[in-house]
């Protein structure tokens, strides 16, 4: 007999960390496994954080975040999307992943059913699984050279005990971006059925034809059962800082204060000063990064997109490619061998949900010289690979 709950005992490291952790100390491996590039957080963000430390900003802040940090996020979102958000809707609880975990806890428990639009980052499923809920995937389809979601597939999967739907747009790993009209339909569906919609928009600035991806913030009513989650890790190269934000109904203000207190006591105080600096002065950096990612996307399409064994759909957002490599039987074995034989780290497709065993995920956020070398090695390996 174990003191651990069965849901916890069943958890395992995801397939990304399974490939990466044993090899992270190897300087010869080109890491395309995690969702980050090789350019550090901009100077102005680090300087603001160091100043906060020098000014002894090291004590507790409000469990929902410092008021000035919340105001900064509100003003940023207002300006980006043409809104006037109620400040009571904004919370800075800690990392974006923690916000997703809290959101799953808000709606789900043993006996609940949750839907995850997939392929999806594997830790999303784990966050729902620890609530005791049954988790079901609704897979995007490949159509006209792009990934797309058929909303009727999602609606058909809803049950009487469906308490939450998770959507990540722009999507990790496919690069799919949900159009605004489909976002509106999904919000209306969840409103009618009182289903919590958890919208992960952390890649909201990583799109290539506009300043920001469509946001659920523009199609929802203030009291809709929707939690919109985003953060600083991707747009401002702050992956290790673990800070994000939540926009939820104002009536849930106390709920988020309590849940933040339970999970994290509150976001790290001095990090919030760096976050405010990112919002205030970070637009040139964001634009530069999107330009780099766009170049990386073109490189991936050029080098992999014409290979006879590689089925490569063009991503519309985020900074990932999710190609299908014909002949793969075991994507984890493929990634293991690639890392050992060619010193390139990828994420195996199986870890992103069912139907992805022939896929791998490639993060193309790295500087172009390293990315080109990694892609060249991948092609060399595919050319000789036999299952």
KOLDO-430234 format. One record per atom (N, C-alpha, C): x, y, z; residue in three letters. Coordinates in steps of 0.001 Angstrom, whole numbers, plus 500000, padded with zeros to 6 digits. Layout:
N
XYZAla...
This chain:
387
500849498801500000Unk500000500000500000Unk500879501241500000Unk500527502223499202Unk501329503431499084Unk500571504614499662Unk501324505552500206Unk500718506796500689Unk500361507728499548Unk500821507410498350Unk500563508279497201Unk499225507943496553Unk498536508975496089Unk497326508762495311Unk497665508040494008Unk496761507204493503Unk497039506489492252Unk497354507428491090Unk496658508580491032Unk496912509521489931Unk498341510047489962Unk498886510214491171Unk500259510706491301Unk501250509601490994Unk500977508406491493Unk501864507279491225Unk501998507017489724Unk500937507273488987Unk500947506973487557Unk501740507979486736Unk502093509127487307Unk502793510156486548Unk504222509731486216Unk504668510133485035Unk506037509900484598Unk506566511175483939Unk507888511314483925Unk508467512420483162Unk507998512326481719Unk507775513487481107Unk507335513448479717Unk508489513065478799Unk508135512782477547Unk509133512305476597Unk510201513310476240Unk509945514585476468Unk510954515614476179Unk512077515541477199Unk511697515553478477Unk512730515476479513Unk513436514133479493Unk512723513089479066Unk513364511786478963Unk514537511792478000Unk514410512545476917Unk515522512677475961Unk516551513675476471Unk516097514783477023Unk516986515907477317Unk517813515737478585Unk517196515299479675Unk517880515338480964Unk519201514567480985Unk519294513382480369Unk520583512685480406Unk521659513339479545Unk521270514310478695Unk522214514849477722Unk522422516358477853Unk521783516982478835Unk521858518435478925Unk523269518941479180Unk524101518130479802Unk525468518560480106Unk526429518326478949Unk525961517738477869Unk526830517445476721Unk526900518678475828Unk528038519350475762Unk528124520591474980Unk528033520371473481Unk528191519128473038Unk528156518855471601Unk526740518701471052Unk525766518522471939Unk524390518347471495Unk523777519718471167Unk523180519829470000Unk522434521044469640Unk521005520860470130Unk520569521663471089Unk519283521400471745Unk518098522045471030Unk517321521227470360Unk516069521677469768Unk514886521067470514Unk515126520583471725Unk514102519829472454Unk513172520718473272Unk513699521763473909Unk512869522618474752Unk512365523822473966Unk511380524510474538Unk510782525664473883Unk511494526954474223Unk512744527055473808Unk513494528283474044Unk514632528378473041Unk515089529608472830Unk516222529830471956Unk517513529925472750Unk518533530531472137Unk519828530662472793Unk520207532125473021Unk519249533030472843Unk519480534448473150Unk518947534713474554Unk519754535295475436Unk519303535493476822Unk518279536617476953Unk517658536657478105Unk516719537723478448Unk517371539082478209Unk516659540056477635Unk517276541345477309Unk517837542071478530Unk518847542901478263Unk519589543580479335Unk518677544393480238Unk517714545112479654Unk516913546023480477Unk516059545263481490Unk515676544041481141Unk514903543226482075Unk515799542756483221Unk516990542304482881Unk517916541831483921Unk518362542976484829Unk518576544153484230Unk519011545294485037Unk517917545727486008Unk516671545730485553Unk515567546107486440Unk515437545121487594Unk515686543860487315Unk515596542841488360Unk516746542975489352Unk517938543219488840Unk519083543418489739Unk518885544646490627Unk518329545691490049Unk518051546888490857Unk517029546574491953Unk516023545791491606Unk515023545421492614Unk515674544649493764Unk516604543789493444Unk517334543071494502Unk518163544035495339Unk518849544951494666Unk519653545936495407Unk518781546822496289Unk517543547043495853Unk516600547850496634Unk515839547025497668Unk516268545777497853Unk515689544880498866Unk514209544584498611Unk513859544425497338Unk512487544020496998Unk512412542492497077Unk512507542000498296Unk512643540560498526Unk511585540019499491Unk510580540811499786Unk509559540392500739Unk508302539931499997Unk507360539383500733Unk506110538937500127Unk505434540075499381Unk504803539710498263Unk503868540634497624Unk502468540025497727Unk501495540725497221Unk500123540209497224Unk500100538860496503Unk499263537947496964Unk499218536625496344Unk498800536677494880Unk498116537728494479Unk497722537893493075Unk498710538754492298Unk499842539075492902Unk500833539908492249Unk500790541339492746Unk501917542028492632Unk501967543443492982Unk500939544207492133Unk500359545220492710Unk499364545979491963Unk499982546646490738Unk501214547174490870Unk501819547836489708Unk502133546835488597Unk502454545590488962Unk502679544570487935Unk501377544225487236Unk500308544091488004Unk499011543791487411Unk498544544935486512Unk498792546165486928Unk498434547321486095Unk499227547292484793Unk500506546950484883Unk501344546889483682Unk500818545847482697Unk500406544681483203Unk499846543647482333Unk498530544118481726Unk497671544727482543Unk496404545255482027Unk496660546256480906Unk497558547196481122Unk497823548221480123Unk498418547615478845Unk499259546622479017Unk499828545937477852Unk498731545263477034Unk497863544512477692Unk496781543816476989Unk495779544800476398Unk495473545866477129Unk494576546903476599Unk495118547467475293Unk496407547777475293Unk497003548371474105Unk497112547399472948Unk497415546151473256Unk497622545156472206Unk496315544762471538Unk495242544648472335Unk493982544108471824Unk492846545128471781Unk493110546386472141Unk492062547397472119Unk490990547160473163Unk491426546869474391Unk490518546526475481Unk490537547593476569Unk489689547404477552Unk489753548135478812Unk489421547134479910Unk490377546276480224Unk490150545197481177Unk489925545731482584Unk489049545086483297Unk488891545331484729Unk490123544773485431Unk490805545588486193Unk492033545149486855Unk491789543948487769Unk490583543828488297Unk490266542704489181Unk490329541366488458Unk490346541401487141Unk490416540150486377Unk491839539640486214Unk492835540456486530Unk494239540129486247Unk494931539607487496Unk495595538458487354Unk496379537875488443Unk497752537496487925Unk498772537697488757Unk500145537261488466Unk500474536178489498Unk500157534918489229Unk500269533904490278Unk501641533258490405Unk502474533405489394Unk503727532648489299Unk503885532250487847Unk504363531053487597Unk504611530642486218Unk503316530381485461Unk503407530439484144Unk502266530117483295Unk501821528679483501Unk502768527762483637Unk502414526360483857Unk501670526190485175Unk502070526937486198Unk501349526858487458Unk499922527368487286Unk499752528397486497Unk498416528936486251Unk497536527907485553Unk498105527136484643Unk497347526075483981Unk496962524996484988Unk497892524626485853Unk497619523608486865Unk496515524066487816Unk496589525321488245Unk495534525872489102Unk494198525858488373Unk494198526241487114Unk492952526297486351Unk492308524926486240Unk493116523896486028Unk492576522540485988Unk491926522181487316Unk492550522617488416Unk492005522346489742Unk490683523083489974Unk490505524226489342Unk489280525000489529Unk488043524222489101Unk488175523429488045Unk486993522820487443Unk486896521315487618Unk488017520637487761Unk488021519182487631Unk488320518478488947Unk487752517287489063Unk487995516411490202Unk487729514986489737Unk487820514032490655Unk487534512653490301Unk486110512542489749Unk486005511899488599Unk484709511787487940Unk484481512820486861Unk485329513838486802Unk485224514844485745Unk485832514315484446Unk485495514999483376Unk486038514711482051Unk486589516020481504Unk487803515961480958Unk488430517149480389Unk488890516849478969Unk488749517839478097Unk489175517714476706Unk490397518593476465Unk491386518024475786Unk492597518747475430Unk492741518719473917Unk492786519892473302Unk493059519955471874Unk494515519578471669Unk494740518563470842Unk496090518052470657Unk496430517999469161Unk497696517792468832Unk498844517566469700Unk499020518709470712Unk499460518328471915Unk499588519299472994Unk500798518962473848Unk501339520005474465Unk502464519812475383Unk502067518814476469Unk502866517788476722Unk502423516679477575Unk502102517053479012Unk502711518091479556Unk502430518450480946Unk501007518959481143Unk500346519347480057Unk498946519749480167Unk498100518568480625Unk498306517442480002Unk497555516242480375Unk497847515863481818Unk499092515976482235Unk499442515654483626Unk498722516570484601Unk498592517845484251Unk497910518786485136Unk496456518398485364Unk495817517897484320Unk494439517426484474Unk494398516070485180Unk495358515221484877Unk495344513880485459Unk495438513916486979Unk496206514852487529Unk496365514886488985Unk495082515317489695Unk494126515890488958Unk492843516220489577Unk491967514988489753Unk492323513902489076Unk491486512708489068Unk490568512637487873Unk490591513655487030Unk489709513686485861Unk490190512722484791Unk489240512275483977Unk489575511538482760Unk489883512562481668Unk491000512361480978Unk491448513319479965Unk491328512673478591Unk490742513403477657Unk490579512916476295Unk491160513933475324Unk491828513432474295Unk492416514298473274Unk491452514473472100Unk491414515680471562Unk490743515941470286Unk491819516463469346Unk492167515652468367Unk493360515930467563Unk493055516887466415Unk493963517822466220Unk493926518659465029Unk494097517781463791Unk493575518273462682Unk493728517567461410Unk494753518274460528Unk495289517526459587Unk496204518080458589Unk495405518308457308Unk495357519567456875Unk494472519918455772Unk495054521096454999Unk495172520939453686Unk495647522012452794Unk496992522577453245Unk497881521699453671Unk499226522119454043Unk499339522802455375Unk498276522774456183Unk498271523416457495Unk497623522469458511Unk497898522727459770Unk497162522093460843Unk495892522900461097Unk494806522197461402Unk493547522884461673Unk492726522069462669Unk491872522742463415Unk490958522075464330Unk489552522143463751Unk488872521001463701Unk487469520981463336Unk486660521083464619Unk485992522190464801Unk485251522399466046Unk484186521329466269Unk483627520800465195Unk482621519757465367Unk483227518514466028Unk484505518240465767Unk485175517134466458Unk485207517393467959Unk485522518636468315Unk485607518998469726Unk484231518949470387Unk483252519521469732Unk481903519546470312Unk481342518132470473Unk481651517256469516Unk481131515893469571Unk481737515091470718Unk482909515504471182Unk483583514774472259Unk483108515187473649Unk482324516244473730Unk481847516733475031Unk480822515762475608Unk480940515521476907Unk480008514645477618Unk479261515464478679Unk478347514801479354Unk477613515473480432Unk478530515880481564Unk479636515131481763Unk480564515426482865Unk481824516137482389Unk481788516732481176Unk482934517516480706Unk482950518844481449Unk484009519065482202Unk484094520264483031Unk485113521277482526Unk485992520866481613Unk487021521794481133Unk487440521419479722Unk487771522444478948Unk488367522293477620Unk489640523135477602Unk490724522526477134Unk492010523234477051Unk492375523452475592Unk492736524710475273Unk493162525081473925Unk494431525916474032Unk495427525567473246Unk496673526338473167Unk496807526891471754Unk496711528216471635Unk496845528870470337Unk497592530184470506Unk498650530391469716Unk499337529483468813Unk499811528221469528Unk499853527141468762Unk499956525813469358Unk501387525292469409Unk501729524791470559Unk502902523944470763Unk502386522504470756Unk502693521697469720Unk503847521786468823Unk503560522128467359Unk502298522285466943Unk502008522295465508Unk502122523659464858Unk502041524731465657Unk502022526072465085Unk500661526521464609Unk499625525709464843Unk498251526084464491Unk497822527327465271Unk497090528214464600Unk496547529420465222Unk495033529408465039Unk494291529530466134Unk492831529465466078Unk492260530790465602Unk491447530796464545Unk490859532049464059Unk489852532624465055Unk489640533927464981Unk488770534612465933Unk487333534109465859Unk486837533795464651Unk485454533348464556Unk485261531989465230Unk486272531131465166Unk486183529848465844Unk486324530022467356Unk487153530965467774Unk487235531269469202Unk485875531706469730Unk485185532538468977Unk483865533025469410Unk482879531865469535Unk482879530964468568Unk481977529808468629Unk482275528943469854Unk483536528757470148Unk483909527920471284Unk483512528581472598Unk483708529883472710Unk483292530591473930Unk481783530465474119Unk481026530661473067Unk479566530546473168Unk479158529139473594Unk479819528134473057Unk479534526741473413Unk479792526508474897Unk480934526986475394Unk481286526784476803Unk480370527593477724Unk479986528775477288Unk479066529604478088Unk477735528886478279Unk477204528321477205Unk475901527654477273Unk475931526431478185Unk477075525749478220Unk477157524492478960Unk477909524620480283Unk478339525819480620Unk479081526074481857Unk480310525177481959Unk481049525117480870Unk482327524399480807Unk483444525421480918Unk484429525146481753Unk485566526060481869Unk486466525910480646Unk486675527005479947Unk487595527050478813Unk488922527622479299Unk489972526837479181Unk491316527270479578Unk492092527541478295Unk492415528799478066Unk493071529228476836Unk494514529616477142Unk495436528829476641Unk496866529087476814Unk497335529902475610Unk497674531170475866Unk498085532074474788Unk499527532548474966Unk500376531686475532Unk501733532110475858Unk502556532433474613Unk502147531913473440Unk502853532230472191Unk502146533345471420Unk501406534195472140Unk500548535170471479Unk501296536143470587Unk502577536390470860Unk503348537333470041Unk504156536637468956Unk504170535324468951Unk504978534607467967Unk504098534200466796Unk503743535194466002Unk503033535031464739Unk503744535919463726Unk503522535638462454Unk504425536187461457Unk503797537198460505Unk502505537406460579Unk501855538336459664Unk501112539458460383Unk501202539492461702Unk500502540496462491Unk501209540635463831Unk500823541634464628Unk501503541869465899Unk501180540823466954Unk499997540229466874Unk499586539268467892Unk498560538318467307Unk498535537112467840Unk497538536132467418Unk496160536536467922Unk495093536063467275Unk493760536302467829Unk493677535822469268Unk492988536598470099Unk492894536271471519Unk491442536069471922Unk491237535112472829Unk489911534920473398Unk489448536170474148Unk490370537023474553Unk489998538246475257Unk489103539132474405Unk489227539025473092Unk488446539873472194Unk487067539314471872Unk486787538078472254Unk485510537474471855Unk484691536997473052Unk485177537205474268Unk484499536731475466Unk483865537895476223Unk482836537578476995Unk482269538536477928Unk483042538461479247Unk483070539548480027Unk483891539563481242Unk483572538450482241Unk482325537966482241Unk481962536936483210Unk481858535544482594Unk482337535373481361Unk482322534048480744Unk483228533083481513Unk482933531774481478Unk483771530790482169Unk485043530491481368Unk485872531502481262Unk487094531414480463Unk488256531940481295Unk489358531216481271Unk490606531677481866Unk491625531789480739Unk492115532998480499Unk493136533234479477Unk494482533370480186Unk495417532528479778Unk496712532432480456Unk497812532773479464Unk498750533588479893Unk499904533903479058Unk501067534251479983Unk502149534767479404Unk503289535051480254Unk504476535587479486Unk505588535621480169Unk506781536315479696Unk507824535397479083Unk507659534090479244Unk508762533180478925Unk509142533192477455Unk508172533271476557Unk508470533099475136Unk508789534426474445Unk507901535412474570Unk508082536663473814Unk509302537444474271Unk509638537352475559Unk510739538140476104Unk511916537264476559Unk511963536017476085Unk513075535102476392Unk513303535001477896Unk512238534733478636Unk512300534673480096Unk511859533299480601Unk512318532245479936Unk511849530903480283Unk512205530516481716Unk513373530896482178Unk513792530503483516Unk513255531377484633Unk512498532392484303Unk512033533356485301Unk510738532928485970Unk509959532097485294Unk508737531499485840Unk507723532537486299Unk507285533345485345Unk506282534354485665Unk505326534507484485Unk504044534510484805Unk503016534666483793Unk501813535379484379Unk500739535453483598Unk499550536146484071Unk498297535363483694Unk497214535716484366Unk495904535109484154Unk494886536225484021Unk493951536087483083Unk492773536947483010Unk491555536041483177Unk490779536300484212Unk489625535471484565Unk488457536382484928Unk487261535834485117Unk486153536681485562Unk486470537413486866Unk486054538663486973Unk486333539462488170Unk485758538814489424Unk484651538087489276Unk484036537433490430Unk484924536343491018Unk485946535914490269Unk486860534879490747Unk488105535480491404Unk488081536766491658Unk489245537456492224Unk489740536773493496Unk488843536515494439Unk489265535896495698Unk489718534459495474Unk489055533766494566Unk489455532385494260Unk490899532336493802Unk491260533252492905Unk492642533256492427Unk493617533684493522Unk493197534578494403Unk494057534956495530Unk494332533750496418Unk493290532969496705Unk493446531800497567Unk494277530720496883Unk493979530448495624Unk494713529394494921Unk496177529761494730Unk496447531011494428Unk497839531440494313Unk498569531269495644Unk497875531609496725Unk498467531453498053Unk498770529987498341Unk497861529102497971Unk498058527677498236Unk499208527096497418Unk499299527482496165Unk500262526867495262Unk501644527502495329Unk501709528802495593Unk502997529488495374Unk503235530645496328Unk502296530970497196Unk502341532126498095Unk502270533439497325Unk502694533424496085Unk502696534615495242Unk503925534607494355Unk503846535326493245Unk504979535382492320Unk506191536017493004Unk507379535575492616Unk508625536102493170Unk508663537619493018Unk508897538309494125Unk508724539763494142Unk509677540470493197Unk510967540199493276Unk511913540962492459Unk511789540619490981Unk511316539421490651Unk511098539056489256Unk510002539920488636Unk509033540349489441Unk507953541172488914Unk508469542509488375Unk509565543009488927Unk510150544249488415Unk510749544029487024Unk511370542867486825Unk511850542535485484Unk510707542392484504Unk509595541802484948Unk508428541643484088Unk507872542998483661Unk507796543934484598Unk507308545264484243Unk508236545938483238Unk509538545760483403Unk510485546343482452Unk510324545727481069Unk510040544432481017Unk509820543770479730Unk508645544400479000Unk507558544647479708Unk506374545232479086Unk506604546677478678Unk507363547406479475Unk507549548837479219Unk508514549105478074Unk509568548296477979Unk510634548609477014Unk510947547463476054Unk510147546413476047Unk510537545193475351Unk510063545027473927Unk509313545989473366Unk508771545779472025Unk509848545598470947Unk510936546368470946Unk511963546112469933Unk512527544693470016Unk512704544185471230Unk513205542821471402Unk512201541816470854Unk510915542012471152Unk509881541100470649Unk509913541054469130Unk510000542199468488Unk510022542241467023Unk511260541555466463Unk512406541774467108Unk513638541120466656Unk513522539605466757Unk512941539131467844Unk512801537692468026Unk511856537081466994Unk510751537762466716Unk509832537245465712Unk510511537175464347Unk511332538163464045Unk512076538137462785Unk513017536932462743Unk513691536655463857Unk514575535493463901Unk513780534198463738Unk512647534100464437Unk511835532885464338Unk511306532693462923Unk510934533790462268Unk510455533684460892Unk511547533129459986Unk512778533584460205Unk513897533043459437Unk514130531574459735Unk513974531191460998Unk514115529792461362Unk513052528932460711Unk511835529459460657Unk510750528716460001Unk511064528489458528Unk511552529516457846Unk511879529358456433Unk513003528349456245Unk513940528329457157Unk515043527378457070Unk514544525944457227Unk513644525743458173Unk513067524417458372Unk512318523967457121Unk511517524854456550Unk510765524495455355Unk511694524193454184Unk512757524960454083Unk513706524784452976Unk514439523444453090Unk514935523132454281Unk515805521965454443Unk515009520674454629Unk513924520739455373Unk513148519532455640Unk511931519388454727Unk511391520516454282Unk510115520488453592Unk510118519779452259Unk511295519609451643Unk511364518960450337Unk511951517558450396Unk512172517069451603Unk512746515726451731Unk511667514678451460Unk511976513638450694Unk510942512669450318Unk510359511879451483Unk511078511777452596Unk510552511018453735Unk509900511902454790Unk509932513211454586Unk509456514128455619Unk508222514878455129Unk507145514743455883Unk505909515475455608Unk505876516685456529Unk506056517864455940Unk506305519073456728Unk505205520092456459Unk504332520335457440Unk503290521347457304Unk503805522688457827Unk503434523747457139Unk503934525073457489Unk503255525585458761Unk504026525873459815Unk503423526415461042Unk503069527887460878Unk501941528279461456Unk501483529660461367Unk501902530508462564Unk502270529857463658Unk502672530580464854Unk503540529715465742Unk503898530261466915Unk504862529639467833Unk506194529462467114Unk507100528660467655Unk508394528460466973Unk508776526984466943Unk507783526188466494Unk507994524751466387Unk507562524249465018Unk508233523184464579Unk507762522365463474Unk507458520982464027Unk506461520337463435Unk506040519020463917Unk505933518066462727Unk507067517789462087Unk507023516971460870Unk506735515500461156Unk506133514867460177Unk505978513400460171Unk507106512834459342Unk507818511873459898Unk508928511237459198Unk508515509813458869Unk508317509557457608Unk507840508246457180Unk508861507168457548Unk508355506102458118Unk509229504996458493Unk509540504926459965Unk509193505976460717Unk509372505909462168Unk508296504997462754Unk508723504064463548Unk507800503209464284Unk507728503656465741Unk508854504109466259Unk508975504502467659Unk509672505858467696Unk508911506941467913Unk509501508281467862Unk510513508505468975Unk510335507834470109Unk511306507980471191Unk512632507345470810Unk512564506166470201Unk513791505496469750Unk514492506329468688Unk513716506923467781Unk514292507795466761Unk515040508951467412Unk514408509606468384Unk515034510756469041Unk516263510349469843Unk516201509192470488Unk517364508699471233Unk518550508484470300Unk518316507819469203Unk519409507532468265Unk519951508810467627Unk519049509736467286Unk519503511002466705Unk520411511746467679Unk520009511779468948Unk520816512475469951Unk522170511800470138Unk522205510482470116Unk523453509762470337Unk524362509770469119Unk523776509635467937Unk524585509474466732Unk524915510797466045Unk524004511776466120Unk524220513042465413Unk524277514246466345Unk524058514023467634Unk524152515098468633Unk523159516230468359Unk521928515841468077Unk520822516793467941Unk519691516316468847Unk519187517222469676Unk518116516868470591Unk516765517324470078Unk515857516377469888Unk514482516664469476Unk513516516143470527Unk512258516523470402Unk511199515981471247Unk510448514913470461Unk510299513709471012Unk509584512657470282Unk508092512934470212Unk507489512596469084Unk506103512953468851Unk505106512276469762Unk505405511055470217Unk504421510308470997Unk503998511062472246Unk504902511881472798Unk504632512537474069Unk503597513657473948Unk503240514027472715Unk502258515092472489Unk500842514552472291Unk500655513269472540Unk499323512694472472Unk499216511614471423Unk498088510898471392Unk497916509792470456Unk497902510257469010Unk498384509372468133Unk498412509658466704Unk499669510347466228Unk500669510478467105Unk501855511273466765Unk503162510477466783Unk503050509146466701Unk504243508318466843Unk505252508527465720Unk504806508942464542Unk505732509176463427Unk506263510616463400Unk505872511416464378Unk506252512824464386Unk507385513096465365Unk508076514198465134Unk509008514772466109Unk508732516269466169Unk509076516870467295Unk508955518327467394Unk510330518955467346Unk510440519976466523Unk511684520725466361Unk511431522155466801Unk512203522641467768Unk512147524051468135Unk513128524809467254Unk512622525746466456Unk513507526478465541Unk513823527885466046Unk513854528043467383Unk514134529352467969Unk515626529653468078Unk516481528678467826Unk517915528887467983Unk518450529846466918Unk519649530379467176Unk520328531219466193Unk520536530407464914Unk520545531088463794Unk520427530418462505Unk521598529516462162Unk522803529878462555Unk523947529010462253Unk523797527655462940Unk523435527670464200Unk523271526413464935Unk522073525632464411Unk520997526337464078Unk519810525666463566Unk520113524982462237Unk520800525667461341Unk521123525062460039Unk521972523814460216Unk522942523868461093Unk523777522690461339Unk522934521540461888Unk522033521847462817Unk521183520804463390Unk520289520176462316Unk519691520995461461Unk518813520475460416Unk519588519626459412Unk520811520038459118Unk521660519246458218Unk521941517875458804Unk522192517834460100Unk522435516554460759Unk521172515691460769Unk520016516314460963Unk518757515560460961Unk518546514889459605Unk518754515644458536Unk518585515084457195Unk519548513928456979Unk520777514097457404Unk521773513031457261Unk521321511761457981Unk520747511943459151Unk520283510791459936Unk519064510151459286Unk518118510961458832Unk516911510416458189Unk517286509612456955Unk518276510088456210Unk518676509396454988Unk519152507976455236Unk519700507723456416Unk520201506372456695Unk519346505603457700Unk518305506242458217Unk517544505641459301Unk516673504501458824Unk516712503420459574Unk515812502290459374Unk515243501925460730Unk513949501704460788Unk513289501393462056Unk513810500073462641Unk
